[in-house]
C-alpha cells in the first residue's frame, strides 16, 4: 500500500485526498480546521494530530493550501521541517514561477526533495480524463510521487528540473482561460441584446471548442517558428472583425470595454505593418510592450 500525506483540505485538497483513497493508498491528512477532515476520515483517511505528525507519517507529502505564504505558515515550524527532511514535498498551491524558485531554495536548504506543481482542473474534475497536473523541479521527487499523482488526474506532465516551469505554464493557461471567459461573457451579452438564449450559445461554444484548440495550436507553432505567413486569415481581417464587435456594442448599447481593448491591440498590430501576416503576428506587439 502506498503511503501519502495531504496537508490542506480545501475543495482541491479534499478532492486529491479522495482520489488517493480510491486508488488504494494509505492517506494521512491534516488541516487547520479539523472539521474538514471528517468526511475523508469516514472514507478511510487517517487524521494526524498536527502538521508535524502528518509530515512524519509518509515519505511523500502533498501540500494544497491557499497560496505559498499560507504554505510557509504551515511548514516553517521546526518540528515540521525535521519531519520533512529527506522526504519528497509536492507543492500544488497556485503561485508564480518566482514563488516556486523561492520555496525550492528553502526546501533544498533543509534537505527536502522538492517538486512544484499546478492543477489544470476543477475539484469535481479530479480523477477524470480531462484533469491535468503539471509538475517541475526535482526529478527524484517526481519519480517517487508519479504513481500517486497519476491516480488523481487524467494526465500528469513533468516539465523538467526548472522548478518555475509548472507555475509559468499554469499562468499561461490561466491567461488563455480568463481572456477566453471574458470573450464568452461579452458574447453572452450580445445574445441577450439580440434575444438569443445564452445556453444555446454555450452549447455551440462547446461543440466548436476542438476547432478553437486547433487554431490556438496553429498560432503557437507560428510563434515558435517565427513564420507568420497568412494561410488562413490575416491580422487585418481579424482587426476588422473586432471592430465590428465594438460597433455592435455601441449599437446595442451594451458594455464595450472588452471589444474596445481588443480593437486597440489589433490596430497596433496593423499600424506596425503586420496586417498582411497571420493573426499570430500580434505577438510582436506584445513583445514590444515588454
Secondary structure as GFF3:
##gff-version 3
##sequence-region A 1 290
A	DSSP	beta_strand	3	7	.	.	.	ID=ss1
A	DSSP	alpha_helix	11	22	.	.	.	ID=ss2
A	DSSP	beta_strand	26	30	.	.	.	ID=ss3
A	DSSP	three_ten_helix	34	37	.	.	.	ID=ss4
A	DSSP	alpha_helix	38	42	.	.	.	ID=ss5
A	DSSP	beta_strand	46	47	.	.	.	ID=ss6
A	DSSP	alpha_helix	51	57	.	.	.	ID=ss7
A	DSSP	beta_strand	60	63	.	.	.	ID=ss8
A	DSSP	alpha_helix	68	75	.	.	.	ID=ss9
A	DSSP	alpha_helix	78	84	.	.	.	ID=ss10
A	DSSP	beta_strand	88	91	.	.	.	ID=ss11
A	DSSP	alpha_helix	97	109	.	.	.	ID=ss12
A	DSSP	beta_strand	113	120	.	.	.	ID=ss13
A	DSSP	three_ten_helix	123	125	.	.	.	ID=ss14
A	DSSP	beta_strand	132	137	.	.	.	ID=ss15
A	DSSP	alpha_helix	139	150	.	.	.	ID=ss16
A	DSSP	beta_strand	155	158	.	.	.	ID=ss17
A	DSSP	alpha_helix	165	194	.	.	.	ID=ss18
A	DSSP	alpha_helix	198	225	.	.	.	ID=ss19
A	DSSP	alpha_helix	235	252	.	.	.	ID=ss20
A	DSSP	alpha_helix	257	269	.	.	.	ID=ss21
A	DSSP	pi_helix	270	274	.	.	.	ID=ss22
A	DSSP	three_ten_helix	279	282	.	.	.	ID=ss23
A	DSSP	alpha_helix	283	289	.	.	.	ID=ss24
###
